[in-house]
Amino acid sequence: MCRWAKIARSAYYKHFDPQRQSSQRDERDKRIEAKIIEIAQSNNSLFGTEKMTMAVNRQMHDEKPIYHKTVYRLMCINGIS
């Protein structure tokens, strides 16, 4: 079935495993995503990826540096432009 759907078996089992723990990257992405949504709502989504990256890094100074490609990916997922 996975071959027919052209997806990896690991992705199938990852999606349907009820006891699967979130990875550290998933947890970090959720925190960054929440901050991006908060910033976008406060300024009517006027920031592009570069300004959004600077704003997120300024507000989340306790995290490791967040790069613009991460911010771009999360903004695309949430439909923020």
C-alpha positions in Angstrom: 0.0 0.0 0.0 2.9 2.4 0.8 4.4 1.7 -2.6 1.1 2.5 -4.3 0.8 5.8 -2.3 4.5 6.5 -2.9 5.3 7.2 0.7 7.9 5.6 2.9 6.8 2.9 5.4 8.5 4.8 8.2 6.3 7.8 7.4 3.2 5.6 7.5 4.0 4.1 10.9 5.1 7.5 12.3 1.7 9.0 11.4 -0.4 6.1 12.8 1.5 5.3 16.0 -0.6 6.5 18.9 2.3 6.2 21.4 4.7 8.2 19.3 6.6 10.8 21.3 7.2 14.2 19.7 10.7 14.9 18.7 12.7 17.8 20.1 12.5 19.5 16.7 8.7 19.2 16.7 8.5 20.7 20.1 10.8 23.6 19.1 8.8 24.1 15.9 5.6 24.4 17.9 7.1 27.1 20.2 8.4 29.0 17.2 5.1 28.6 15.3 3.2 30.0 18.2 5.5 33.0 18.4 5.2 33.6 14.6 1.4 33.6 14.8 1.5 36.0 17.7 3.8 38.4 15.9 1.8 38.1 12.7 -1.4 39.0 14.4 0.1 41.9 16.2 1.3 43.6 13.0 -1.3 42.4 10.5 1.1 40.0 8.8 3.3 42.9 7.4 6.6 41.1 8.1 8.4 39.0 5.5 10.6 36.1 6.5 13.7 38.3 7.2 11.9 40.7 9.6 10.0 37.9 11.1 13.2 36.0 11.8 14.7 39.0 13.5 11.5 39.6 15.6 11.3 35.9 16.7 15.0 35.8 17.6 14.6 39.0 19.6 11.6 37.7 21.5 13.0 34.1 22.0 16.5 35.0 23.1 16.7 31.9 25.3 16.5 29.6 22.3 19.2 28.7 19.9 19.4 31.0 16.9 16.4 30.6 14.6 17.2 30.7 10.9 15.1 32.3 8.2 14.6 29.0 6.4 12.9 27.6 9.5 10.7 30.7 9.8 9.9 30.5 6.1 8.9 26.8 6.4 6.6 27.5 9.4 5.1 30.6 7.7 4.3 28.6 4.6 2.7 25.8 6.6 0.4 28.3 8.4 -0.3 30.4 5.3 1.3 33.5 6.7 2.9 35.8 4.0 
